[in-house]
Amino acid sequence: MSSKKHREDMGAIIIALGMVVALLGLNGCGAAAPARPEAVRIGVIYPLSGSLASTGQALRQAVELAQEIVNQEHDLGLPLARSAGLPGLGGARIEVVFADHAGDPEQGVAEAQRLIEETGVVALLGAYNSSVTASASQVAEAARIPFLNATSTSPTLTERGYKWFFRTTADDNIFAHNFFVFLLEVDRRQGLDTRDIAIVYENTLWGTGVRQAEQTYARQLDFNIVADVPYASDADSVVAEVQTLLETGSPIVMQASYAHDAILYVRTYKEMGFRPTALLAMDAGFISPGFIETVGEDAEYILSREVWALDLGEQKPLIKEVDTLYFERYGTHMDGNAARAFTGLLTLADAINRAGSTDPEAIRQALLATDLPGEQLIMPWDGIRFDPDTGQNTLARGIIVQIQNGVYHTVWPWDMASKELVWPMPE
């Protein structure tokens, strides 16, 4: 073959190869049209071991149920329930990667770093304990990864100026204010018997934040703070603390305790003969799995702020429908913590779907644009809409439940109540 003929043949081959490459690019194989992911990973950090393991397990179960509802078709009026996967990402599934912080802020930091750096998560959900949420969300903020908090209520969490932190639940300022609105309404209805308040709280970020909010409202509304009782949440004895309460008479006790210490206090109250006019609990340990089973009749007539109650299903059938699925899978009913965790994952999935991308900034922008209506939630909220400066859901609110005959019943607001309030706490 002549050299001229060889050059002509090689030129033709090069032109042909160029046309093939161009056609492949037009068919979507170039960088302009990246492949859709089959799964989108979300990291979830909860206390899955230690003294809060039972609470962590309920949170995990709720997240797993929400994941199933997103990934499979369900005839429910929830976000993404009636499709399989994320339509905005070509049907991609949500894949949840769990991590255990065991109630330790330092372990929460390490797990947040591991999830971000090693597992490729596009967002984080957690962490129940406010102190762990505070530390783990610092990692997410530095890494520019969205962190959605569904269950921690310290007001300080949304006062840090963070841009990547979002909270769906109401905070303790809202809940503390609810307590005092409730007390004033009880006073107008039937009288309080006392305006003496004793504040009992575990001494980490959550408990001290609750105490600060309750002190502020008590002073503003002319209630008398007769005792301020901090304690360590891992305490083995609270005899000295209960002795302090005994010396105050029968105040209205406002208490912030996790599971172990809530049980310890109730048992010590009984052993030492302390009976307050009312016990208003800041949720947490007093509504944790196994609390009523463990303390039995001694739980009767305790009041707690709540974010959710099963009896609200009488007015909102969606609550019963979701709780039925939960019960079928796990053999127990949902509680307020589980309901919030469930809602948190759905909120993140909805934002990722609307973002149509796994890019963290796109997800953050979608979270800022969130506007979920109350009728699509199992929570008694008006919806979910985040304040652009703080990341706080501005449509969240609380209710108050009372344990009667071993069951939590809504007693306030009055128009949501399934049972009449028993006040004061009977002997």
Secondary structure, DSSP 8 states (H G I E B T S, - for coil): --HHHHHHHHHHHHHHHHHHHHHHIIIIISTTS----SEEEEEEEE--SGGGHHHHHHHHHHHHHHHHHHHS---SSSTTTTSSSBGGGTTBEEEEEEEE-TT-HHHHHHHHHHHHHHS--SEEEE-SSHHHHHHHHHHHHHHT--EEESS---GGGGSS--SSEEE-S--HHHHHHHHHHHHHHHHHHT--S--EEEEEEESSHHHHHHHHHHHHHHHHTT-EEEEEEEE-TT-S--HHHHHHHHTT-S-EEEEE--HHHHHHHHHHHHHHT---SEEEE-SGGGGSTTHHHHHGGGGTT-EEEES--GGGGGT-HHHHHHHHHHHHHHSS---HHHHHHHHHHHHHHHHHHHHTS--HHHHHHHHHT--EEGGGSSSSSSEE-B-TTT-BBTT---EEEEEETTEEEEEESGGG-SS----S---
